[in-house]
């Protein structure tokens, strides 16, 4: 899918999040040089949340979603779904911190599926609808460097 240049950095990060999702799932082959035990997967997932996902969500919530919400009910509903997904994913990551050894494999797998579904929703539905509905002037300023800090 062709992405507006303002969305390209988010789509690149989504690629990394899909890799994380695959690492956490149980029904996929192991990735080379990636964690394979539940304890290692938890450590890796929590580190990726801290170094990538937290800032990614924050930028979407503080910049992208308010922009989308200014352009109609359809985008408002989609933005609400993104916010709901973010809250659920944050809760799932928080739950990893205290998961027992017995519960951890199932929680990792569920988080992997949840994260993959969210990324696909943003890429296939939300971003596409933004590109369809936002006028060219709405994108001005979103391409500026430094927005990821």
Buried (B, 14 or more C-beta within 10 A) or exposed (E): EEBBEBBEBBBEBBEBBBEBBBBBBEEEEEEEEBBEEBEEBBEBBBEBBEEBBEEBBEBBBEBBBEBBBEBEEEBBEBBEBBBEBBEEBBEBBEBBEEBEEEEBBEBBBBBBBBBBEBBEBBBEEBBBBBBEBBEEEBBEEBEEEEEEE
